[in-house]
Amino acid sequence: MKTFRKFSFISIITISMFFSLGLLAPETEEGMYPLSEIHNVDLVRAGLKISPKDIYDPNGISLVDALVNVGGCTGSFVSPDGLIITNHHCAFGAINRASSTDNNYLEDGFLAETRSQEISATGYKCKITESYEDVSKIILDAVKGIDDLAERTKAISKKINELNDKYTDSDNSIEARVSEMFAGQTYVLFKYRIIEDVRLVYAPPRAIGEFGGESDNWVWPRHTGDFTFMRAYVAPDGSSAKYSKENVPFKPKKFLKVNPNGVEENDFVFVLGYPGRTFRHQPSQYLEYQQEYLLPYVSELYEWTIKLIEDISSVDEAMQLKYASTIKGYANTMKNYQGKLKGLRKIQLIQKKRDEEQLLKDFIKAKPELKNKYGKLFVDIDNVYSELFDIAEADLWFQRFPRVSNLMNISSFIIENAKEKEKPNLERKSMYMESNLDATKQRIERTFDFLNSEIELNVWAKMFDDAYGFENTSRIRTIDSLIKNEDDDPYVDVEAMLNSTNLYDKSFFNELTAKPYKELKKVDDDLFQLIISLYEEELTINKKRDAIEGALGKLLPQLAEVKRMWNQKSFIPDANGTLRLTYGYVKGYAPADAVYYTPITTLDGVIEKSYMGGDYSLPDKMYDLYEAKDFGKFYNKKIGGVPVALLYNMDTTGGNSGSPILNAYGEIVGVNFDRAYEATINDFAWNESYSRSIGVDIRYILWITQKYGGADYLLSEMGVNL
Ligand code: ASP
């Protein structure tokens, strides 16, 4: 097996110079530091008791080698036999898929008593970061001389696809992915080792793993046991392989040491993980777009969809189980977006950004050489955004329709796939490239299980209704053209199309997937033809969006340049799904007038909340253990109970779910799973006063696993003495 520890020293230096200007201050501050930056943060002064090299060593084995990206979340190896700890909500889809009304692992929890009982987490894979390399020059050379903005966007994505393809080595299970670090400026090629066989080992019941449900989601004080154990498997020769009985547990290069004693208030802690996306280097107009369009539209749409599915499934237990993950996903996004909307208004972030931009404008104006170069920068950004605002309603409608309608999702795949096939492989959207197409198709095929005509009829009626309200610049002509006379209700036609379509039929899907685009246009199915017409309209919107992105790809680097000259500060790239470190302290906060929250909750709080029932109901066994004071070694005298959840002032976002919380010695003391409500705004602006992340305490994890789950063997496997 080849390994990819081939680092270009020059690359590391370039990235570093770009991000920083000297050693960063030890106080807690904004920062999801990429690997290239870890050596620039004075972690020892901040409280680290090991060498930063123990965290990340490009030429040896270090803590980052114990990290995995699992199912879009983070996880970490905690035993030499590939045992992974992550969140319950990260494994939720796998637990849900493995459950039936007779064997309801979501409800009852799941424990594999032996390795042979571990069940496949279908659809999950693990990615381990093997190496990275700065490829900015290669990418930017590819757009030299291209003035057309939409073409520029295309050229960048083509070059990215080319590198991804060139360095992906399926034989050795290596997947290459170029990530944009700073828009239009820096690009880094990451190589990931892929593991395709992931299994469920232990998941507590939902009443523990999701204790507090949506009522407590994005909320502190928290009492959720949001953890699950999984295991990575590979073929006997160590190569990656799909699920097979012959596979053997993966032997990670590094696994984390579990510290069953946990941490205390004010202790130094850090998190390694794969944060998804943040948007801190965007201009004020981006926030306006969020506040006026994206956040209200999506949160309302998801709220409506949740209610619809809940109503339709109210007396159907099997249906409730089937849609559990879907609803959870919508609810999580909805509450996050509502939190962001509240936060944007509360801290008046848009105005703050505008004020900062005014200072930048003054700075530019004061220096002739800057005025020459950047004099039009802000006007240009404004113009680009006004183009985006014009199409925002339609654009969001097209983007979100397939997320709430499986019928639309399936049809979009058929049509887009046919259209993309007309292009050379490297110019296609990544999901339609030859190397990814099978996986995409399998994902789409799984959605057939979720096709439900009652849901579809209602969703389509809502989407059409929404579209009638759009502004002139965002009209959807395909829908308008259904209205022949003023009092026509075009939805009547659509309802008839929905009732007569063959798109619910999988064999029809297979038949259509084999057809070229021009044949698809002849298929005798009214609904399908309507969707084709919508698709063609969407293409024109996409073209505008590509041009907008292309323009921003040129303007945002200039904005970053000016900012850097103005405040002489180092910048850390926004989160983009790549491996990062953040650090801070176990610390309470004051989210509102006259309110202060301490940072560690206990089992007493779980029991107290449980008296409210509903989202807080607990299995009887929890009361038995509590009343018997059967706390094992996990009772903490100083805290006065079994610690359950931790609060800390770090910089995390979605994707950091499941990240290990590490103490000053690099030992795991908890698992990150959420943020406080006020910290949903983190994604736009981090601030020590309100940015708090939430994790489940290792002592609760071990207590539940041992006492509730009866899985002593897992504690032994992790080297925890009982
Ligand atoms: N609970 C969050 C999520 O699932 C994690 C976070 O965003 O902090 O997205």
Residues whose N, C-alpha, C, O or C-beta is under 5 A from the ligand:
A	BS01	LIG	T652 T653 G654 G655 S657 F673 D674 R675
